Amino acid sequence: MSVTLQPIFQAIGFSDAGQQTALIKLLHASGAFGAVPGVGVMLDDKQADALLHNLTFPNLTQATHYLHSITQGHMLRRPPGSERAECEEPEHFKQHRGALMEALQQTGMLSAIKPARIYYDHVLIPGAVEGEVKTRLDMLRNLWDQGVRFGAIHLLGSERTLRPEFEPSADTLGADRAKITTEMQMMETYYYAKSAVWPKELQDIRVFEVNSFNRPNGERANTQDTIVSWQQTHPKPGEVLVVSSQPFARYQDAAVKSILPPSFHIETVGAPALPDVKISVAMDTIARQIDVGFPKLLEKLQSRRRMPQTEIVMFDPANINVDAATYQFRSNGDANGVTAKGRYTTDRWDPILNGDPILVHEKLDGKIFVADGHHRVDLAKKLNAKGAGPGKIPAMVLREADGYTAKDVKIIAAYKNIAHGKNDPVEAARVFKEANSGQVNVDLLPHLQMDKGNLRMSYSMSKLSDAALDSVAKGEVPAEMAAKVAETLPGDTKQQETVMRIISQKLHQNYDVSQNSALPILPAAPEKPEKKSFLSFVDMLSQQQAKTPATGLAC
């Protein structure tokens, strides 16, 4: 069966139809498809869509190699050893700038990319020309103002010599009265100058400068080289936020992911592109994104090819097994995975309300287990026994023979419920915790919009210990406060639990935070403080504990 370029476009981040037709337009304008009869430099929507669906290949591997070949042959615009600012703009790019900018906008390469979470263990600032470094540092400050928090900041610079024609700092004097001649020196100078007026809490975050020296052949380091240098400092695995700028965010995301192992969960954000961005620079960046991520892209597509489409099959509920301990992510359920809150009490089966496909796991021995739909299976079995049931019910089947383990299927089912808004914040936190345990294939999980509902808060709480999460589940500490603790003390379970106990005590003491003599003197909170005020106290307490040995606070 022949394939198009669509699955490859999806794999590199151009997921919807509009983005894909826009990318076809950009490829054509670069000359990648040669002369197309009857059209000029720019394709219209109908022509681009026809080319997208009629350009076919025997298999994904050939399609991927084809895309790599045409992008490297026609979209690369920056000569070796030069900077992006030196890319020449072909005349036909200038003549069709409006249409090309519209296509770039449609791909998402010009718009700002915002973070999905509110806490990251590491923030990476990749090196760039001077103007882009300023933009990235400004974005870092803006993220802080928006409530995003970080464990450490890493400036990833190099020994690239500054270019006076477009980098004003070249040969000026830095804070140490020495001449600024390299990218690393320029980044340090800008960081400390800008951070001098930042909020004190942001100033106090640890900053590390990682200098990647030139390659042995004299060429300057690229993004991958700087990530290799950072990796050699032995950073602790965790959440990584790469602060880039458009239109380079996708390229730098692919470059970072090409080096770091899966234990680093990478997300890349970027400030919007400047209005005068060169078309040639954006084209060049697309080509470099595909090239730098090419091995991982092939691997990803091979894995996707092995992943069959989920089938919908009709099952007799009597043949569907239940193992709530393995598959049900909700707590407080009975042996059938049925909770008091979700239990059906109706005496009839409504095909509209109850007829959505359940999710089942087919084991290697052929046995079928329900993963999502415990309550509907329970209802169907009871009604069928009375002769008032639906008979067979529809189910989507995930098979162990196709690589889906029981843990994978449990978390997939949980993600499905979370996406539909059917989640408790603590239960969602436990799901995220298990998803990132290393025992689940995260490539199989559905994509969640982390800016919806309480998902950011739940994701933050997934950094808490089990005992700390239990205190939230019991109502001893509100979820919003627990998330604050997790953001400030990620991974430090002893200190998390210490702070959570103190918060719980203070909540039962009318928030009189001065009563605990083991704490430095803090202003006593009023008997009924505003939630915002007490959250500030939680933040202060957590940050104080982060700077204190684990035995330094007593409860």
C-alpha positions as CSV (number, residue, x, y, z in Angstrom):
1,M,0.0,0.0,0.0
2,S,1.4,3.4,-1.0
3,V,2.0,6.2,1.5
4,T,2.2,10.0,1.2
5,L,4.4,12.5,3.1
6,Q,1.5,13.2,5.6
7,P,2.7,10.8,8.4
8,I,6.2,12.2,8.1
9,F,4.9,15.8,8.4
10,Q,2.9,14.7,11.5
11,A,6.0,13.1,13.0
12,I,8.0,16.3,12.7
13,G,5.3,18.5,14.2
14,F,3.2,19.6,11.3
15,S,0.1,17.8,12.4
16,D,-3.0,19.4,10.9
17,A,-4.0,19.7,7.2
18,G,-3.4,23.4,7.0
19,Q,0.1,23.1,8.3
20,Q,0.8,20.3,5.8
21,T,-0.4,22.1,2.7
22,A,1.5,25.2,3.8
23,L,4.7,23.0,4.1
24,I,4.1,21.7,0.6
25,K,3.9,25.3,-0.6
26,L,7.2,26.1,1.0
27,L,8.9,23.0,-0.4
28,H,7.7,23.9,-3.9
29,A,8.8,27.5,-3.6
30,S,12.3,26.2,-2.7
31,G,12.4,24.2,-5.9
32,A,12.1,20.9,-4.1
33,F,9.6,19.4,-6.6
34,G,11.1,21.0,-9.7
35,A,8.9,22.5,-12.4
36,V,5.2,21.6,-11.8
37,P,3.3,22.0,-15.1
38,G,0.8,24.8,-15.1
39,V,1.9,26.5,-11.8
40,G,4.4,29.2,-10.9
41,V,6.5,29.8,-7.8
42,M,3.5,29.6,-5.4
43,L,1.0,26.8,-5.2
44,D,-2.6,27.7,-4.3
45,D,-4.4,25.7,-1.6
46,K,-6.0,23.3,-4.0
47,Q,-2.8,22.6,-5.9
48,A,-0.8,22.1,-2.7
49,D,-3.5,19.7,-1.4
50,A,-3.5,17.7,-4.6
51,L,0.3,17.4,-4.5
52,L,0.2,16.3,-0.8
53,H,-2.2,13.5,-1.6
54,N,-1.0,12.4,-5.0
55,L,2.8,12.3,-4.3
56,T,3.1,8.7,-3.1
57,F,5.8,6.2,-2.2
58,P,6.0,2.4,-1.7
59,N,6.7,2.7,2.0
60,L,7.5,5.2,4.8
61,T,11.2,4.6,4.7
62,Q,11.4,5.7,1.0
63,A,9.1,8.7,1.7
64,T,11.3,9.8,4.6
65,H,14.5,9.5,2.7
66,Y,12.9,11.5,-0.2
67,L,11.9,14.3,2.2
68,H,15.4,14.4,3.7
69,S,17.0,14.5,0.2
70,I,14.8,17.3,-1.2
71,T,15.1,19.5,1.9
72,Q,18.9,19.2,2.1
73,G,19.2,19.8,-1.6
74,H,16.9,22.8,-2.0
75,M,16.1,24.3,1.4
76,L,19.6,24.7,3.0
77,R,20.5,28.3,2.5
78,R,23.4,29.0,5.0
79,P,26.9,28.3,3.7
80,P,29.2,26.4,6.1
81,G,30.9,28.6,8.7
82,S,28.4,31.5,8.2
83,E,25.6,32.8,10.4
84,R,21.9,32.8,9.7
85,A,22.0,36.6,9.2
86,E,24.2,36.0,6.2
87,C,21.7,33.8,4.3
88,E,21.0,35.4,0.9
89,E,17.4,36.0,0.0
90,P,16.7,34.8,-3.6
91,E,14.8,37.3,-5.8
92,H,11.7,35.0,-6.1
93,F,11.5,34.9,-2.3
94,K,11.4,38.6,-2.2
95,Q,8.8,38.8,-4.9
96,H,6.5,36.4,-3.2
97,R,7.3,37.4,0.4
98,G,3.7,38.0,1.4
99,A,2.5,34.5,0.3
100,L,5.6,32.8,1.8
101,M,5.1,34.6,5.1
102,E,1.5,33.5,5.1
103,A,2.6,29.9,4.6
104,L,5.2,30.1,7.3
105,Q,2.6,31.6,9.7
106,Q,0.3,28.7,8.8
107,T,2.9,26.1,9.7
108,G,3.2,27.7,13.2
109,M,6.9,28.6,12.7
110,L,6.4,32.3,13.3
111,S,4.1,32.3,16.4
112,A,5.1,32.1,20.0
113,I,5.2,28.7,21.6
114,K,4.2,28.6,25.3
115,P,5.1,26.1,28.0
116,A,2.7,23.3,29.0
117,R,3.8,23.0,32.6
118,I,4.6,25.3,35.5
119,Y,7.7,23.7,36.8
120,Y,10.9,22.5,35.0
121,D,14.0,21.0,36.6
122,H,16.3,22.6,34.0
123,V,16.0,25.6,31.7
124,L,18.4,25.6,28.7
125,I,19.2,28.8,26.9
126,P,20.9,27.8,23.6
127,G,23.5,30.1,22.1
128,A,22.6,32.4,19.2
129,V,23.4,35.7,17.7
130,E,23.2,38.7,20.1
131,G,19.6,39.8,19.3
132,E,18.2,36.3,19.7
133,V,20.0,35.9,23.0
134,K,18.4,39.1,24.3
135,T,15.0,37.8,23.1
136,R,15.4,34.4,24.9
137,L,16.5,36.0,28.2
138,D,13.5,38.4,28.0
139,M,11.3,35.4,27.4
140,L,12.8,33.6,30.5
141,R,11.8,36.6,32.6
142,N,8.3,36.7,31.1
143,L,7.8,33.0,31.8
144,W,8.7,33.7,35.5
145,D,6.2,36.5,35.6
146,Q,3.6,34.1,34.2
147,G,4.2,31.7,37.1
148,V,6.6,29.2,35.5
149,R,9.3,28.0,37.9
150,F,12.7,26.3,37.3
151,G,15.2,24.4,39.3
152,A,18.3,25.7,37.5
153,I,19.2,27.8,34.4
154,H,21.9,26.7,32.0
155,L,23.5,29.1,29.5
156,L,24.8,26.9,26.6
157,G,27.3,29.1,24.7
158,S,30.3,28.5,22.5
159,E,33.7,30.0,21.5
160,R,32.1,31.3,18.3
161,T,33.7,34.7,17.5
162,L,31.2,37.6,17.5
163,R,30.5,39.4,14.3
164,P,30.6,43.2,14.7
165,E,28.4,43.8,11.7
166,F,25.4,42.4,13.5
167,E,26.5,41.9,17.1
168,P,27.0,45.2,18.8
169,S,28.8,43.7,21.8
170,A,31.8,42.6,19.8
171,D,35.0,44.1,21.2
172,T,33.2,46.1,23.9
173,L,34.1,45.7,27.5
174,G,32.3,43.3,29.8
175,A,31.7,43.5,33.6
176,D,35.2,42.3,34.2
177,R,36.6,45.1,31.9
178,A,37.8,42.5,29.4
179,K,36.8,42.6,25.7
180,I,33.7,40.6,24.7
181,T,34.8,38.5,21.8
182,T,32.9,35.2,22.0
183,E,29.3,34.0,22.1
184,M,29.7,32.6,25.7
185,Q,31.1,36.0,27.0
186,M,28.3,37.8,25.3
187,M,25.6,35.5,26.9
188,E,27.2,35.9,30.3
189,T,27.3,39.7,30.0
190,Y,23.6,39.9,28.9
191,Y,22.4,37.4,31.5
192,Y,24.0,39.2,34.5
193,A,23.0,42.7,33.2
194,K,19.4,41.6,32.8
195,S,19.2,39.6,35.9
196,A,20.3,42.5,38.0
197,V,16.8,43.9,37.8
198,W,14.9,40.6,38.1
199,P,12.9,39.6,41.2
200,K,15.1,38.3,43.9
201,E,13.6,34.8,43.8
202,L,14.6,34.6,40.1
203,Q,18.0,36.0,40.8
204,D,18.6,33.3,43.4
205,I,18.1,30.4,41.0
206,R,21.3,28.7,40.2
207,V,22.8,29.5,36.8
208,F,25.4,27.4,35.1
209,E,27.5,28.5,32.1
210,V,28.4,25.6,29.8
211,N,31.0,26.6,27.2
212,S,31.3,24.4,24.1
213,F,34.6,25.0,22.4
214,N,35.2,24.9,18.7
215,R,35.4,21.5,17.0
216,P,38.9,20.1,16.3
217,N,38.6,21.2,12.6
218,G,38.0,24.8,13.8
219,E,34.3,24.9,13.0
220,R,32.1,26.5,15.7
221,A,29.9,24.4,17.9
222,N,26.2,23.8,17.0
223,T,23.2,23.1,19.2
224,Q,23.9,19.4,19.4
225,D,27.5,20.1,20.5
226,T,26.3,22.4,23.3
227,I,23.9,19.7,24.5
228,V,26.7,17.1,24.5
229,S,28.8,19.5,26.6
230,W,25.8,20.0,29.0
231,Q,25.3,16.3,29.2
232,Q,28.9,15.9,30.3
233,T,28.2,18.0,33.4
234,H,26.0,15.0,34.5
235,P,22.6,16.9,35.0
236,K,19.9,15.0,36.9
237,P,17.2,13.6,34.6
238,G,13.9,15.4,34.7
239,E,11.8,18.1,33.0
240,V,13.8,20.2,30.5
241,L,12.6,23.5,29.1
242,V,14.5,24.8,26.1
243,V,14.0,28.5,25.6
244,S,14.4,29.3,21.9
245,S,13.0,31.8,19.5
246,Q,11.1,31.5,16.3
247,P,11.5,30.2,13.6
248,F,14.2,28.0,15.3
249,A,12.2,26.3,18.0
250,R,11.4,23.1,16.1
251,Y,15.0,22.7,14.9
252,Q,16.4,23.2,18.4
253,D,13.8,20.8,19.9
254,A,14.9,18.1,17.4
255,A,18.6,18.8,18.1
256,V,18.1,18.5,21.9
257,K,16.0,15.3,21.6
258,S,18.6,13.8,19.2
259,I,21.1,13.8,22.1
260,L,19.4,13.5,25.4
261,P,18.0,10.1,26.6
262,P,14.2,9.5,27.3
263,S,14.8,10.2,31.1
264,F,14.9,13.9,30.1
265,H,11.4,15.1,29.2
266,I,12.0,17.9,26.7
267,E,9.8,20.8,25.8
268,T,10.8,23.7,23.7
269,V,9.3,27.2,23.7
270,G,10.0,30.2,21.6
271,A,9.3,33.9,21.3
272,P,7.5,35.0,18.1
273,A,9.6,35.6,15.0
274,L,10.5,39.2,14.1
275,P,8.5,40.7,11.3
276,D,11.6,41.1,9.1
277,V,12.7,37.4,9.4
278,K,14.2,36.2,6.2
279,I,12.3,33.5,4.2
280,S,15.7,31.9,3.5
281,V,16.4,31.6,7.2
282,A,13.1,29.8,7.8
283,M,13.6,27.5,4.9
284,D,17.1,26.7,6.1
285,T,15.7,25.9,9.6
286,I,13.2,23.4,8.2
287,A,16.0,21.6,6.4
288,R,18.2,21.5,9.5
289,Q,15.3,20.3,11.7
290,I,14.8,17.3,9.4
291,D,18.5,16.6,9.1
292,V,19.3,16.8,12.8
293,G,16.4,14.6,13.8
294,F,16.6,12.2,10.9
295,P,17.8,9.1,12.8
296,K,15.1,9.6,15.5
297,L,12.5,10.3,12.8
298,L,13.3,7.0,11.1
299,E,13.1,5.2,14.4
300,K,9.8,6.9,15.3
301,L,8.2,6.1,11.9
302,Q,9.4,2.5,12.1
303,S,7.7,2.2,15.5
304,R,4.6,3.8,14.2
305,R,4.5,1.4,11.3
306,R,4.6,-1.6,13.7
307,M,1.7,-0.1,15.7
308,P,-1.6,-1.3,14.1
309,Q,-4.7,0.7,14.0
310,T,-7.0,0.1,17.0
311,E,-9.9,-2.1,16.0
312,I,-13.4,-1.8,17.2
313,V,-14.9,-5.3,17.9
314,M,-18.2,-6.4,19.4
315,F,-17.8,-8.4,22.6
316,D,-20.2,-10.4,24.8
317,P,-19.6,-8.7,28.3
318,A,-19.6,-12.2,29.8
319,N,-16.3,-12.8,28.0
320,I,-14.7,-9.6,29.3
321,N,-12.5,-10.2,32.3
322,V,-12.0,-7.7,35.1
323,D,-8.7,-7.1,37.0
324,A,-9.2,-3.8,38.7
325,A,-5.9,-4.0,40.6
326,T,-4.1,-4.0,37.2
327,Y,-6.1,-1.8,35.0
328,Q,-8.3,0.6,37.0
329,F,-6.5,3.8,37.8
330,R,-9.3,5.1,40.1
331,S,-9.2,4.5,43.8
332,N,-11.9,3.4,46.1
333,G,-13.4,0.9,43.6
334,D,-14.7,-2.6,44.3
335,A,-13.3,-5.8,42.9
336,N,-15.0,-5.0,39.6
337,G,-13.4,-1.6,39.4
338,V,-16.7,0.1,40.1
339,T,-16.7,3.2,42.3
340,A,-19.7,4.4,44.3
341,K,-19.6,7.7,42.4
342,G,-19.6,6.1,38.9
343,R,-21.9,3.1,39.6
344,Y,-25.0,2.9,37.3
345,T,-28.3,2.5,39.1
346,T,-30.5,2.4,35.9
347,D,-32.5,-0.6,34.9
348,R,-32.1,0.0,31.1
349,W,-29.3,0.2,28.6
350,D,-29.3,3.5,26.7
351,P,-27.3,3.1,23.5
352,I,-26.6,6.9,23.4
353,L,-25.5,7.3,27.0
354,N,-23.8,3.9,27.4
355,G,-22.9,2.8,23.9
356,D,-19.5,4.4,23.4
357,P,-16.7,1.8,22.8
358,I,-14.9,0.6,25.9
359,L,-11.1,0.0,25.8
360,V,-9.9,-3.6,26.4
361,H,-6.5,-5.3,26.5
362,E,-6.1,-8.6,24.7
363,K,-3.4,-10.7,26.5
364,L,-1.1,-13.2,24.7
365,D,-3.3,-16.1,25.9
366,G,-6.3,-14.5,24.2
367,K,-8.0,-13.3,27.4
368,I,-9.8,-10.0,27.3
369,F,-9.6,-7.5,30.1
370,V,-11.5,-4.2,30.5
371,A,-9.2,-1.1,30.8
372,D,-11.6,1.7,30.4
373,G,-15.3,1.2,30.8
374,H,-15.5,-0.8,34.1
375,H,-18.9,0.8,35.0
376,R,-20.4,0.1,31.5
377,V,-19.2,-3.5,31.6
378,D,-20.7,-4.0,35.0
379,L,-24.0,-2.5,33.9
380,A,-24.1,-4.6,30.7
381,K,-23.4,-7.8,32.5
382,K,-26.2,-7.1,35.1
383,L,-28.8,-6.1,32.5
384,N,-27.9,-9.0,30.2
385,A,-28.4,-11.4,33.1
386,K,-32.0,-10.0,33.4
387,G,-32.6,-10.1,29.6
388,A,-32.7,-6.3,29.4
389,G,-29.1,-5.7,28.3
390,P,-27.5,-4.7,25.0
391,G,-26.1,-8.2,24.2
392,K,-22.7,-7.4,22.8
393,I,-21.0,-4.1,23.3
394,P,-18.3,-2.3,21.2
395,A,-14.7,-2.2,22.3
396,M,-11.4,-0.9,21.1
397,V,-8.8,-3.6,21.3
398,L,-5.1,-3.0,22.3
399,R,-3.2,-6.2,22.0
400,E,-0.2,-7.4,24.0
401,A,1.0,-9.1,20.8
402,D,1.4,-5.6,19.4
403,G,3.6,-4.4,22.2
404,Y,0.9,-3.0,24.6
405,T,1.7,-4.0,28.2
406,A,-0.8,-4.0,30.9
407,K,0.8,-0.9,32.4
408,D,0.7,0.9,29.1
409,V,-3.0,0.1,28.6
410,K,-3.8,1.2,32.2
411,I,-2.2,4.6,31.6
412,I,-3.7,5.0,28.1
413,A,-7.2,4.4,29.6
414,A,-6.4,6.9,32.4
415,Y,-5.3,9.5,29.8
416,K,-8.5,8.9,27.9
417,N,-10.5,9.7,31.0
418,I,-8.3,12.7,31.9
419,A,-8.8,14.1,28.4
420,H,-12.5,13.9,28.8
421,G,-12.3,15.8,32.1
422,K,-13.1,12.8,34.2
423,N,-10.4,13.0,36.8
424,D,-9.6,13.9,40.4
425,P,-6.5,16.1,40.7
426,V,-4.7,13.6,43.0
427,E,-5.7,10.6,40.8
428,A,-4.4,12.5,37.7
429,A,-1.1,13.2,39.6
430,R,-0.7,9.5,40.4
431,V,-1.3,8.7,36.7
432,F,1.4,11.2,35.6
433,K,3.7,9.8,38.2
434,E,3.2,6.2,36.9
435,A,3.5,7.4,33.3
436,N,6.9,8.9,34.0
437,S,8.1,5.9,36.1
438,G,10.1,4.4,33.2
439,Q,7.8,1.4,33.2
440,V,5.4,2.8,30.6
441,N,6.0,3.4,26.9
442,V,5.3,7.1,26.7
443,D,5.3,7.0,22.9
444,L,2.0,5.1,23.0
445,L,0.2,7.6,25.2
446,P,-2.4,10.0,23.8
447,H,-1.5,13.7,23.7
448,L,-3.0,15.8,26.5
449,Q,-3.6,19.5,26.5
450,M,-1.8,20.4,29.7
451,D,-3.3,23.9,29.8
452,K,-6.8,22.5,30.3
453,G,-8.5,22.4,33.7
454,N,-6.2,21.3,36.6
455,L,-3.7,19.3,34.6
456,R,-0.8,21.6,35.2
457,M,-1.4,21.4,38.9
458,S,-1.8,17.6,38.8
459,Y,1.4,17.3,36.8
460,S,3.3,19.4,39.4
461,M,1.9,17.2,42.2
462,S,3.2,14.1,40.3
463,K,6.6,15.2,41.6
464,L,5.5,14.6,45.2
465,S,6.2,11.4,47.1
466,D,3.4,8.9,47.6
467,A,3.1,9.9,51.3
468,A,2.8,13.6,50.3
469,L,0.1,12.8,47.8
470,D,-1.7,10.7,50.4
471,S,-1.9,13.9,52.6
472,V,-3.6,15.7,49.7
473,A,-6.0,12.8,49.1
474,K,-6.9,12.8,52.8
475,G,-7.7,16.5,52.7
476,E,-4.9,17.5,55.0
477,V,-3.2,19.8,52.5
478,P,-5.1,21.5,49.6
479,A,-4.0,20.5,46.1
480,E,-3.0,24.0,45.1
481,M,-0.6,24.3,48.0
482,A,0.8,20.8,47.5
483,A,1.6,21.8,43.9
484,K,3.6,24.8,45.2
485,V,5.6,22.4,47.4
486,A,6.3,20.1,44.5
487,E,7.4,22.9,42.2
488,T,9.9,24.2,44.9
489,L,11.1,20.8,46.1
490,P,10.9,18.4,43.2
491,G,12.3,15.0,43.9
492,D,13.3,15.7,47.5
493,T,10.8,13.4,49.2
494,K,11.9,13.9,52.8
495,Q,11.7,17.7,52.6
496,Q,8.4,17.6,50.8
497,E,6.9,15.5,53.5
498,T,8.3,17.8,56.2
499,V,6.8,20.9,54.6
500,M,3.5,19.1,54.0
501,R,3.3,18.2,57.7
502,I,4.0,21.8,58.7
503,I,1.3,23.1,56.3
504,S,-1.2,20.6,57.6
505,Q,-0.4,21.6,61.2
506,K,-0.7,25.3,60.4
507,L,-4.0,24.8,58.7
508,H,-5.3,23.2,61.9
509,Q,-3.9,26.1,64.0
510,N,-5.7,28.9,62.1
511,Y,-2.5,29.5,60.1
512,D,-0.6,30.8,63.1
513,V,2.8,30.2,61.4
514,S,4.7,31.8,64.3
515,Q,3.9,28.9,66.7
516,N,6.5,26.5,65.4
517,S,9.8,27.4,67.0
518,A,11.8,25.4,64.6
519,L,11.0,27.9,61.8
520,P,12.6,31.3,61.5
521,I,10.2,34.0,62.7
522,L,7.6,34.7,60.0
523,P,4.7,37.0,60.3
524,A,1.6,35.3,61.8
525,A,-1.1,34.9,59.3
526,P,-4.6,36.3,60.1
527,E,-7.2,33.8,61.3
528,K,-8.9,33.8,57.9
529,P,-6.3,34.8,55.4
530,E,-6.9,35.1,51.7
531,K,-5.9,32.1,49.8
532,K,-3.3,34.1,47.8
533,S,-1.6,35.2,51.0
534,F,-1.4,31.7,52.4
535,L,0.0,30.4,49.1
536,S,2.7,33.0,49.4
537,F,3.5,31.5,52.9
538,V,3.6,28.0,51.4
539,D,6.0,29.3,48.7
540,M,8.2,30.9,51.3
541,L,8.2,27.8,53.5
542,S,9.1,25.5,50.6
543,Q,11.9,27.8,49.4
544,Q,13.3,28.0,53.0
545,Q,13.2,24.3,53.4
546,A,15.0,23.9,50.0
547,K,18.0,25.8,51.5
548,T,17.9,23.8,54.8
549,P,19.3,20.4,55.6
550,A,16.6,17.7,55.9
551,T,17.0,17.6,59.7
552,G,16.8,21.4,60.0
553,L,13.0,21.6,60.5
554,A,11.1,19.7,63.2
555,C,7.3,19.2,63.3
